[in-house]
Structures are given as structure tokens and as C-alpha cells.
Amino acid sequence: MTGQLVRERAAGARTQAKSGFRIDIQALRAVAVMGVVLFHLWPGLVPGGYVGVDVFFVVSGFLITAHLDREIQASGTVRLARFWARRVRRLLPAALTVLAVTALATFLLVPQSFWAQHFREIAASALYVENWTLAADAVDYLNAENAASSAQHYWSLSVEEQFYVIWPLLLLFAVGIARRVRRSPALALRVALIVVGVASLAASVVVTAVDPAPAYFVTYTRAWEFAAGGLLALSPLARREPSRGAATLLRGVGWLLVLGTTIGYSSDLPFPGWIALVPVLGTLAVIAAGPTPTSRFDARLVGAAPVQYLGTVSYSLYLWHWPLVVLAPFVVSWSEPWLGLVLLVLGVLLAHATQRWIENPVRFHPTLTHSTGRSVAFAAVGMAVVVALAGSGMIIAQRSADASVAQAEEIVSQGQACFGADATLGDPASCPNPELDGVLLPEPAGRLEDTSGAYSCYLSEPVDAPKVCTIGAEDPTARIALVGDSHAAMLIPALKPHLEKLGWAIDLYVSRGGMLAAPSGSDDMDEYRRTLISELRDGGYDLVLATARRSPEVTHGQDPSLPLIAEALRAVADSGAQVVALSDNPYLSESADACIAAAEDLTSAKSCEMTRDEALAFSDPLPAAVEAAGAGVHLVDLTTAYCDDDRCPLVVGNVVVYRDRHHITATFARTLGPFLAREIDRMLADPATAG
């Protein structure tokens, strides 16, 4: 019975292969999409499910290269407009439909504080540059910790679309060169793909090791996966099936590698890099084995109706599953045990409907198939509609944020009592202030924008020397250096309004990591740290103010950077400058951050808080570093501005304290400014009075 089943499936597979359909590739698509979907729904179940994207890339490289090669062999060229129009009809109807629905759902379900990011990425996805948007955010400190948007998964589709644009041009270029030098076009194609593949793989290995965050998204670290599939399509293995024994071995090893990495890899691995070779080689092996089943595994599993069905709807399922994952928690808690299963079923139903009523009808509609121009116009209109939806959301969010920040600036400039830090550090007799009744600033939708130019002198990637900016009095009575990371930068709005009156000039040494500890130990950072300490020692400063963010890696323990920070503070104090370290602000939990992001008014925002232990759980290295540094180094602790004895609210004196999980808003910083300036003034006059 099993042998008969294998023979029947083999005959069917050979017939389908002649028509261009392959059950083995459909099975690969099914496994790839389910790996990705299950990874997003239950990460612990398939911790390496993200390799499904790599499987898709190899399959695309194989199929598209084979198609283009056949056309080149038949006509000597590629009809580019026709090729691109077919891609448009195949991919854009479903993709743009999902984006349009996602944009409308964002208006209805997502708090306005997330709109700017969600709509920006929806627009980027409609234009197929989402991968570059995410890569830029990954190296942009202010955006590097953004929560995932509902369109984030379009990064892989962006890479694929860029492949579809570039690949036929590359192959035509290779054929053109071959004809000019009178060489075989087939050889030229192989050489071109080898050159691209080797260069891209080398870039993937190097960039993943050096800068892994953007390396995951950029096209040039992924191109080798398409090239690998393309080289298989141009090889003899694509033109004839291997022997039964060889096919069985290839298929067995291939599935072992694909399924093994899906289960065995984890999100902690630097990826793609060289470890992406394993699922790529597995995919190549499965395809190289050919479409004909040679065992019970092939006949009963690979060719099974559910597997083939999932392969058929894999594209639409990939499109729908991620918006469901991201948007569902705005409606129902992830703690509900049934939610993942409901989203999986809903994703399959939406994929089925999309494939049946959108993908295929548009793809094969005679109005579009008979006119390349109409296909392109259809795509342009669809993209424009999605971009317009996203753009309107961005405009609404930006206007609301701007108005909120402007109102906050006006209230601060008026010196309203009990506003912000004045409610905790000021005169308790002035609170509550009836003039602030109902006020909440910045509104949660505007908190991400509330930086007030704090990062205009921020050095995101320090190399060999600090970048120094000076603010304050032109003829100062005191020269101060502000040194530290992005938390030091957020003190600039606090101090800047007071500098002229106090006669201070501040040199800003603000950079990613602060560099007092050079935590990576790299040569560049070590050199930067030595130069920084030297400039602080030789700068003739009356006072050096230093701060640093808490260490999320250290909970209620000694920060490993503490000795280096203490050493730096001691070295600067030995130069004669007063050294003041400012204890860091609290760090929000994920639930607290989500709470304030979803707040719609003052009442709901006031319900967002943490216990003091939660808020201060991550280690602040500065108090211990000050103690270790000894005489001449002092600590200023303004924790009472954020927390009482038990609780740390997220709204203090009608002001939203945090712009994200660990940076304070510029509005709260400005209300903190008078108290910080007072402590610095005391230190300049008499260090013993500080704190």
C-alpha cells in the first residue's frame, strides 16, 4: 500500500513539476510560514522559527532565477515591464489590502502615542523600504527600543521586492557582458551569482558580528540567500532529478537542517551571519532532491493536503498573522491562554479569504493581465491609498504632539506651582494647584516627541574623540562639564533655561554609553575614554556633572562598570574640579510603559505606577562609584522627585515623567531644573552643602 501511494504521488509530482508546480516547494513554504507564525505566537515552542524567512528567500531565488533563465534562453532577453507587472499582480493586491486594513485598525485600536511609529512603518511597507526603515531605527538611539509595529514583518517583503527589481537587471547585465566578450551567457549568469553570493555572505558575516541589529534587515546581508537559490536553479540538479537513493538522502538531510534550526536555534543567536548557512543549505537540499516522492515521509507528509494547503496560503498567512499578534493585546490580554490559538485560526481564515477573493482574482483578471500599464497603475493607486492613510495618521499624531509640547513649555515658563517635580520637591503648601485641574502634559501621544533638542549634541557612535558643544553664558562665572549618556542629555532642557541668569557655561560631553566605562573594551572606545578623561582633567572646569543610566543587566547587584566609573571620577577630581554624580532616574517595567502609553486622560494616567522596588530594581552604578572614588566626588540624589517611600507614579504634578522606559520627558526635566541648578550652585559654593 505504501509503495502504491509513493508511486501515485510520484506520478502526480512529475505532472505538476512539468507545469511549474512542485509539492516539495509548497511544503517548504508551509513549514517556513508555520515556523514564523508559531515563533511569533509561542516563541518558546519554536525558538528558531524566524529561519522561515530564509527558507522563503532561497525558494524565491530558485524560482525567479529559473523563470528568468528560461526567458533568456528562449528570447535572449527579459521583458522587464512584463516581469515586474506579473510580480505586481502576484504580490501587491494582498499586501496592500492587509496594510490598508491594518491602518484602519490602528486608527480604531491603537493608542495615539503609538501612531507615529505604526503609520510611518505602514507607509514604508507600502513603498517596500521597511527593511531600511528598521535598520535605521536599529542604529538610531531614540528609536532603537521602539515596540514592534503592526507592519514590521514587511521588512522581509521589502527585501523580496528589492530582489525582484534588481535581479533581472543583474542577469541582463551579466548576459550583456558575456556577449561583448563572446563568452557563454550561462557561464556569465553563474559567475554573476557567485560574485554576488560570496560578497553578500562575507558582508553578512562581518556586519552581523560588528553591528547585528541593522544586519538583520539590510538587503546586502540577505542577497546571498537569493543567490544560493539562483545558483541551484542554474545547476544541472535543476534539470534532472537525482537517483532515488541520492534524492532520499538529500531530502532527509535537508528537512533535518530546516526543521532542526527551526526548533534548535534561538533569538539570542547573532543572525543572519554564517549560521544562516544551515537552514539555507537545508532548503537547497530539499529542492535539489526534486519533486518526486521517494519515501513514505514524502508521500504521506510532504504531499499531505493540509501541508499543501498551508503552502498555498502561506503568503497571505504571513501577511495577516503579525498585525493580529500586535493589535490583539490592545483588545484582550495576552494572559488569556486561548488567545494564541484564536489568532492562529483567524489568521488562516483571513489568509484563505484573501487568497481566494483578492490574490487570485486580481492576479488573473483579464483587464490587468492584458495590460502592463494597467498593472503598474493599479499598484501605484493602491500604494498611494495606503500611504495617504498612513500619512493622515502621522499628521494627526504630530499635530497633537506639537500642541501638547507647546502647552507644556508655556506652563513651565510661567512657573506654575505644583507642576511636575515641584509637586514632590517644592513647597507642599502650594499643592494641589486648581489651575492645573485636568491638565496632563505632555499628553501620552506626545511624550516620544518631548525631547526639546536634548540630543542635538549627542554622539551616537563615539570613535576616537568626544564631540563638545557649549551652552550658556558667553562670559561665565563658572565653567561646568556635563558628561554621560542619553540620560545626561535629558538634563540639558533642565539646566539650559537657568544658565544665563546663573552665569554658567556648560560643555556637553554626551554620547552613547557615556564612555566613562567604555563597556565594550574595544580599541575605539578605550581611546575615546582616555581622551574624554584627559579633556575633563585639563579643561579647567569648576565642576563636572556626571550621570549614567541604570544597568538592565544588573538587578540589585554590583555593576561591572563600577570600578571604571570610579576610576574616571577619581581622575577628574584629582585635577581640582568639583565632581558631582547625579543618581539616575527609575526604569519603567514593560507593563508600566504600556499603561502610560495607553492612557487617554489624567485619571487613567494617574493609575499607572510601580512599586519603589520595581522602579529601582536595576543597578545604578553611581552611588557606589562615588563612594569608591573618595574625597572630592559627591552624589546628588533626586530620587524623591520620582518616588515616595513605597510607590513611583508615572505622572508627577500633572506631568508625564517618562518619554520611554528609561528617559524622562523634557517637560519633567524642565520642572526638575530649578532643583538641580540649586544643588549645583550649592556645590560650587560649598561642596559640604550638596545633596
Secondary structure, DSSP 4 states (H G I P E B T S, - for coil): -HHHHHHHHHHHHHHHHHTT--HHHHHHHHHHHHHHHHHHH-TTTSTTGGGHHHHHHHHHHHHHHHHHHHHHHHHSS--HHHHHHHHHHHHHHHHHHHHHHHHHHHHHHS-GGGHHHHHHHHHHHHTT-HHHHHHHHHH-TTTTTPPPPTTTTHHHHHHHHHHHHHHHHHHHHHHHHHHHTT--HHHHHHHHHHHHHHHHHHHHHHHHHH-HHHHTT-GGGTHHHHHHHHHHHHSGGGTSPPPHHHHHHHHHHHHHHHHHHHHH--TTS--STGGGHHHHHHHHHHHHT-SS--SHIIIIIIT-HHHHHHHHTHHHHHHHHHHHHHHGGGTS-TT-TTHHHHHHHHHHHHHHHHIIIIIHHHHT-HHHHT-HHHHHHHHHHHHHHHHHHHHHHHHHHHHHHHHHHHHHHHHHHHT-TTSTTHHHHS-GGG-S-GGGTT--BS-GGGGGGTTTTTTTT-BSS--SS---EEEE-SS-SEEEEEEESHHHHTTHHHHGGGHHHHTEEEEEEEBTT-SSS-TT--HHHHHHHHHHHHHHHHS--SEEEEE---EEEEESS--TTHHHHHHHHHHHHTTT-EEEEEPPPP---HHHHHHHHH--SHHHHHT-EEEHHHHT-EE-HHHHHHHHH-TTEEEE--GGGT--SSEEESEETTEE-BSSSS-B-HHHHHHHHHHHHHHHHHHHH-GGG--
